[in-house]
Amino acid sequence: MKDKAIGALAGLCAGALALPAAADEIKVGLLLPYSGVYAALGNDIEAGFRLGLAAFADETEARFAIVREDTEVKPPVGLAKARKLVLDDQVDVIAGVVSSGVLGAIRDFVHNSGVPLIVANAGNDEATGEQCSPFITRMSFSNRQVNRPMGEWLHAQGVQKVYTIAPDYAAGRQMIGAFVDGFTAAGGEVVGQEFTPFQTTQDFGPYLAKARASGAEAVYAFFAGGEAISFVKQYDSFGLKEAMPLYGAGFLTSPLYVEAEGPAAEGVIAALHYVPTIENAANAAFVAAFQAETGRVPSEYAVQGYDAARALVQATATGAADRASLAQALAKVSFEGPRGPTAIDPATNNIVQPIYVYETVAGETGLTQKVLAQLPAEADPANGCTLSATN
């Protein structure tokens, strides 16, 4: 699979996926951040997506052309770019979206235009809850899905009092809210919370000082991208790591940028739906192919792109070729992938997958992920979604 994937990928990239028009061509709009705080995430999702198309290309007769647009991590820009992809470029399907704010901004347009959207990152709970749509299928995670079981697990380890910190936008509030639900339901106490200005906070010192004075036994945090690097490094330099262990959503110490965090990331324990050290055959093949192509291990963002492409290939293999049939087929995909058993819940169009608790540790060639526990795969509650009434 490795040799086939890399060879096919080289051919696809050489032509930038701009293939000759054909009756079975699927035009894909990649809607990702290529600038701003989440640019590295967007690039990793695209790398995984292109690798996935190459790896599974022989499973379908369809061919794929890609149009890229930059959301800049700004909801109004994301909406404008989504309109361009659908109305001007006439794409058959959109894949991507990193920011929960961007996903919220484009939801109504996607739903009303009837173009299928494969969410390859944004965890916005409402998109597969009260704002669900038959045209939106999530191949990444939901904010609730990653964090609520971590709250239960952390309390089971004996931690009774926690202080939480996250950026002040949809994902930050939803991730912390889900963790708090799980932690308090298990008997834990949240002694303080801070939500920092998104994309503008450079000095976390004042917030860390409040955490130190709170009486908490540990801190639970969500940050991603450049903010995660700054937060983890400042947490360590502030001298908190030994006295108050740091836990969080796994984006905090993503393989994508953990080396930039350096020794400050060692010992941080987090929960995530994917790390490159998961032991299964599909993940071994994926890691080998991704490393051969990029020279580094894949992140959760890369696998989300990879699985989004696999879902699209699987959907087209059923004969789906227009927007409506693609949307219906995407909602029915399932496979054994790098994350383990991966499927779509027909009640919400949200992904169902295991969650892994891992610790960042020093390895022979750099920082790596030690899996501490695999938490059961559970479907999110419908939370107001009524898809089951129409499916």
QUICORDA-V995937 format. One record per residue. RES is the residue in one letter. SS is DSSP state (@ for helix, = for strand, . for the rest). Layout:
[[RES:SS] [RES:SS]]
This chain:
[[M:.] [K:@] [D:@] [K:@] [A:@] [I:@] [G:@] [A:@] [L:@] [A:@] [G:@] [L:@] [C:@] [A:@] [G:.] [A:.] [L:.] [A:.] [L:.] [P:.] [A:.] [A:.] [A:.] [D:.] [E:=] [I:=] [K:=] [V:=] [G:=] [L:=] [L:=] [L:=] [P:.] [Y:.] [S:.] [G:.] [V:.] [Y:.] [A:@] [A:@] [L:@] [G:@] [N:@] [D:@] [I:@] [E:@] [A:@] [G:@] [F:@] [R:@] [L:@] [G:@] [L:@] [A:@] [A:@] [F:.] [A:@] [D:@] [E:@] [T:.] [E:.] [A:.] [R:=] [F:=] [A:=] [I:=] [V:=] [R:=] [E:=] [D:=] [T:.] [E:.] [V:.] [K:.] [P:@] [P:@] [V:@] [G:@] [L:@] [A:@] [K:@] [A:@] [R:@] [K:@] [L:@] [V:@] [L:@] [D:@] [D:.] [Q:.] [V:.] [D:.] [V:=] [I:=] [A:=] [G:=] [V:.] [V:.] [S:.] [S:@] [G:@] [V:@] [L:@] [G:@] [A:@] [I:@] [R:@] [D:@] [F:@] [V:@] [H:@] [N:@] [S:@] [G:.] [V:.] [P:=] [L:=] [I:=] [V:=] [A:.] [N:.] [A:.] [G:.] [N:.] [D:@] [E:@] [A:@] [T:@] [G:.] [E:.] [Q:.] [C:.] [S:.] [P:.] [F:.] [I:=] [T:=] [R:=] [M:.] [S:.] [F:.] [S:.] [N:@] [R:@] [Q:@] [V:@] [N:@] [R:@] [P:@] [M:@] [G:@] [E:@] [W:@] [L:@] [H:@] [A:@] [Q:.] [G:.] [V:.] [Q:.] [K:=] [V:=] [Y:=] [T:=] [I:=] [A:=] [P:=] [D:.] [Y:.] [A:@] [A:@] [G:@] [R:@] [Q:@] [M:@] [I:@] [G:@] [A:@] [F:@] [V:@] [D:@] [G:@] [F:@] [T:@] [A:@] [A:.] [G:.] [G:.] [E:=] [V:=] [V:=] [G:=] [Q:=] [E:=] [F:=] [T:=] [P:.] [F:.] [Q:.] [T:.] [T:.] [Q:.] [D:.] [F:.] [G:@] [P:@] [Y:@] [L:@] [A:@] [K:@] [A:@] [R:@] [A:@] [S:.] [G:.] [A:.] [E:.] [A:=] [V:=] [Y:=] [A:=] [F:=] [F:.] [A:.] [G:@] [G:@] [E:@] [A:@] [I:@] [S:@] [F:@] [V:@] [K:@] [Q:@] [Y:@] [D:@] [S:@] [F:.] [G:.] [L:.] [K:.] [E:.] [A:.] [M:.] [P:=] [L:=] [Y:=] [G:=] [A:=] [G:@] [F:@] [L:@] [T:@] [S:.] [P:.] [L:.] [Y:.] [V:@] [E:@] [A:@] [E:@] [G:@] [P:@] [A:@] [A:@] [E:.] [G:.] [V:.] [I:=] [A:=] [A:=] [L:=] [H:.] [Y:.] [V:.] [P:.] [T:.] [I:.] [E:.] [N:.] [A:@] [A:@] [N:@] [A:@] [A:@] [F:@] [V:@] [A:@] [A:@] [F:@] [Q:@] [A:@] [E:@] [T:@] [G:.] [R:.] [V:.] [P:.] [S:.] [E:@] [Y:@] [A:@] [V:@] [Q:@] [G:@] [Y:@] [D:@] [A:@] [A:@] [R:@] [A:@] [L:@] [V:@] [Q:@] [A:@] [T:@] [A:@] [T:.] [G:.] [A:.] [A:.] [D:.] [R:@] [A:@] [S:@] [L:@] [A:@] [Q:@] [A:@] [L:@] [A:.] [K:.] [V:.] [S:=] [F:=] [E:=] [G:=] [P:.] [R:.] [G:=] [P:=] [T:=] [A:=] [I:=] [D:=] [P:.] [A:.] [T:.] [N:.] [N:=] [I:=] [V:=] [Q:.] [P:.] [I:=] [Y:=] [V:=] [Y:=] [E:=] [T:=] [V:=] [A:=] [G:.] [E:.] [T:.] [G:.] [L:=] [T:=] [Q:=] [K:=] [V:=] [L:=] [A:=] [Q:=] [L:=] [P:.] [A:.] [E:.] [A:.] [D:.] [P:.] [A:.] [N:.] [G:.] [C:.] [T:.] [L:@] [S:@] [A:@] [T:@] [N:.]]
